[in-house]
Amino acid sequence: MQRTLAILLILLSSPVFGQQLQVNDLDYLETRGLNVLVFSNQYNGFFFDEKTSGIEVIHHGVRTATGGAVRLQPTPEQWDKIPVMTDRRVDRKNNSIEVKLRYEDFNFDSRVTVAAKDKGIVIRVSLDEPLPEKLVGNAGFNLEFLPSAYFERAFLADGRPGIFPLYPSGNTTVRPLSEKIPQFNGYSTFDDRGRNEFLVPEPLVQCKTLVLAPEDPERCVRIESSSESLVLYDGRVLAQNGWFVVRSMIPARKTGTVVEWYVEPGTIPNWIRKPVVGFSQVGYHPSQDKIAVIELDKNDAPLKTATVYQVTPQGKFVEKITGDVKPWGDFLRYRYATFDFTSVKDSGLYLIQYGDQQTEAFPIGTRVFADVWKPTLDVWFPVQMDHMLVSEAYRVWHGAPFLDDAVQAPVNIRHFDGYWMDSTTHTKYKPLEHIPGLDVGGWFDAGDFDIETAHHCTTIESFVDSWERFNLTRDETFVDQKTRFVEIHRPDGKPDLLEQIEHGTLQLVAQFKNVGFAVRGINFPSLHQYHHLGDASTITDNLPYNPRLKPYETDGLTSGTPDDRWVFTPKFPGLNYSAIAAMAAASRALKDYNKLLSAEALSLAESAWEKERKEPVPAQFSRMPWFFSNAECIAALQLFVTTKEEQYRKRFDELIWSQLDSGLVWNIATAAKAVQYMPQEYRSTLQRYVVRYRREIDKLSQQNPYGVLIGTRGWAGDSELINWSIANYWLHTSYPDIVKREDVWKALNYLFGCHPYSNISFVAGVGTHSKKRTYGSNRADFSFIAGGVVPGVLLLKPDFPENKEDWPFLWGENECVIDICADYIFLANAVEDLVKNEKQK
């Protein structure tokens, strides 16, 4: 294990201790090189434990521990029960934070206090009432440590040495299901094959003092328990996304302080985080602005200058420009500076030198954006194709899956993936009855294998935009719908984009023909199917469910195993309008490619429009006018563009202005896209809104040093950013004096590396240094699918931006989704379109 000389000298010459932690103005504990967040981020109750909650440790700039709380399993999985925080109190005088946690199902309350002590923290778990009998032997205090932060490192358990396993290899035991605390809604992540049992991981070690990575000053943590023993588990034995867990059991029949730990993460004296030089890993067009953003530790100060070197064919570095580094100010927890090298315009290969840091090499040239979208269309989308065998050279990504699609979902259920059913199916099918005709087309929505209809609709629309605007005739994929076969990197004489539009449209048309409307989605009945990794064709037996047969019994045509995906059919007017828009758009693109499907899609779209316009809005949607009318507005536009019928243009005009008044930023793209189809009066009216929108763009340069829209949700913001930039493209084409070309380019620069936390390209396999670990079907292999666009930088409250490259399982940071990837294809070609237009001037 290699370590730099500097770190080795620190180990030999200086104690690895820091200053005492203090509660800062953002209500977390802080000292140089160490932050302890105490329920700044809560378990959210929707997807439960995303490993971004509870007590969290940010150690030398890296979040290495999470999930500190009273939990009911040794190594909790995502859908295991979580505590709800009912109170949080910050005591600055005593440098402590206390939270109250409650498990409503068990009428169980606890208090967890985190207080600064010496060079670390004391964690105390206190009870006012003894532990409920049901939780004796189940409840304990857990703190989870990121496995990738401790790979190839050692530990000491009461002085006994051990090594953190690179691959999960701990022991397990089988216990009766009656002893298990139930998971969400009675579901189970474990397929016990009807044996009524579950798995429990065995401890790696048990001790009173545990030292993690004693040899590594950046990751060393000492934990001492003054009460119950410390037990170390490897959560990956049960789930690949599990963490190393340190746990102490809560004793029975005791009150007051029942668990007490002293936790001391070692810190390097006067530690300063290494600067991050943000730039485009793909490179730059000669005429665009070229501004590197330098992210600095708040204890660091920007250097005066930075240098751009050109790399010659002989491998020499020739100084091209040395320029001023200009302080920008503070954003979140870091301070920022900028380095403008726009004056470098000659085509060639370059790198940036900032202090002793040298960036990866990047090109400047007229074709830097020409090919950046191709892996997304060539590889990522084919791998996502449902109901098809997908091959690439010697590799099979997956066999033809879900040939048993699909059965009507039961009524009155709440699903673990956010789906739900009310008291009726809204269809002619009975619960768990097979719905014919759905085993065709569609894409896996993301890193799992469900069909999310809303994303299908926006993906098809985006593909049609790319086809109509840029005429992308690229052919590198072989698609045979009859034999359900796809081969990557094999031309078949047909434009790949049209084949993808056809594939998505087949699924939408099948929904309307066989169900009668757009279904909410098609998903799995069980958690142990939902978390499946690898080949999608192995999730089910691919045989339609037959209730007359026993589980795992088959007659060769049907099966008694209830593994078929469920069709969720609550009626959403907004979703139907989204499907109408998608089918109307697809009918244009497919009219000369698949005339039958084109005509069918348009016919279904028009009849669905008439039906939706006649039916009253259900009561539950009367409180959601934005979603309802926005979708109708887009459907009206697409139907007008396709049919040229005045009724649709009139309805669009009735809706669009109120949409802009209520949500300018989110609706301006639809309005801008319509300009080319509308009279001059429309363009003039819209211009007033565009001037307002310009002011919103200008505000962003004051809000963050990147000058772009940065999302702050639990799902990182690259999707919002891409759509923002696409809106800017449409506006620039009609109002070039108001919305500038750079307003389009900024988002690609951000995606390709000019963003917080790191300078990695957020498009897998695109750019010199790009994402190599993403949340896809192969995430357990710590790998990626080329062309996938990740959500990006996730903001953990109150001020920590993060995108982990060494741990793919954080879906909010690393899960690629179909509509983001389709929109990225459009944006990349939009920027190339601006380049071409510039050449023609």
Secondary structure, 3 states (H helix, E strand, C coil): CCCCHHHHHHHHHCCCCCCCCEECCCCCEEECCEEEEECCCCCCCCCCCCCCCCEEEEECCEEEEEEEEEECCCCCCCCCCCCEEEEEEEECCCCEEEEEEEEHHHCEEEEEEEEEECCEEEEEEEECCCCCHHHCCCCEEEEEECHHHHCCCEEEECCEEEECCCCCCCCEEEEEHHHCCCCHHHCCCCCCCCCCEEEEECCCEEECEEEECCCCCCCCEEEEECCCCEEEEEHHHCCCCCCEEEEEECCCCCCEEEEEEEEEECCCCCCCCCCEEECCCCCECCCCCCEEEEEECCCCCCCCEEEEEEECCCCCEEEEEEEEEEEEEEECCEEEEEEECCCCCCCEEEEEEECCEECCCEEECCCCCCCCCHHHHHHHHHHCECCCEEEECCEEEECCCCCCCCEECCCCEECCCCCEECCCCCCCCCCCCECCCCCCCCECCCCCCCEEHHHHHHHHHHHHHHHHHHCCCCCCEEEECCCCEEEECCCCCCCHHHHHHHHHHHHHHHHHHHCCCCCCEEECCCHHHHCCCCCHHHCCCCCCECCCCCCCCECCCCECCCCCCEEECCCCHHHHHHHHHHHHHHHHHCCCCCHHHHHHHHHHHHHHHHHHHHCCCCHHHCCCHHHHHHHHHHHHHHHHHHHCCHHHHHHHHHHHHHHHHHCHHHHHHHHHHHHHHCCHHHHHHHHHHHHHHHHHHHHHHHHCCCCCCCCCCCCCCHHHHHHHHHHHHHHHHHCCCCCCCHHHHHHHHHHCCCCCCCCCECECCCCCCECCCCECCCHHHCCCCCCCECCCCEEECCCEEECCCCCCCCHHHHECCHHHHHHHHHHHHHHHHHHHHHHHC
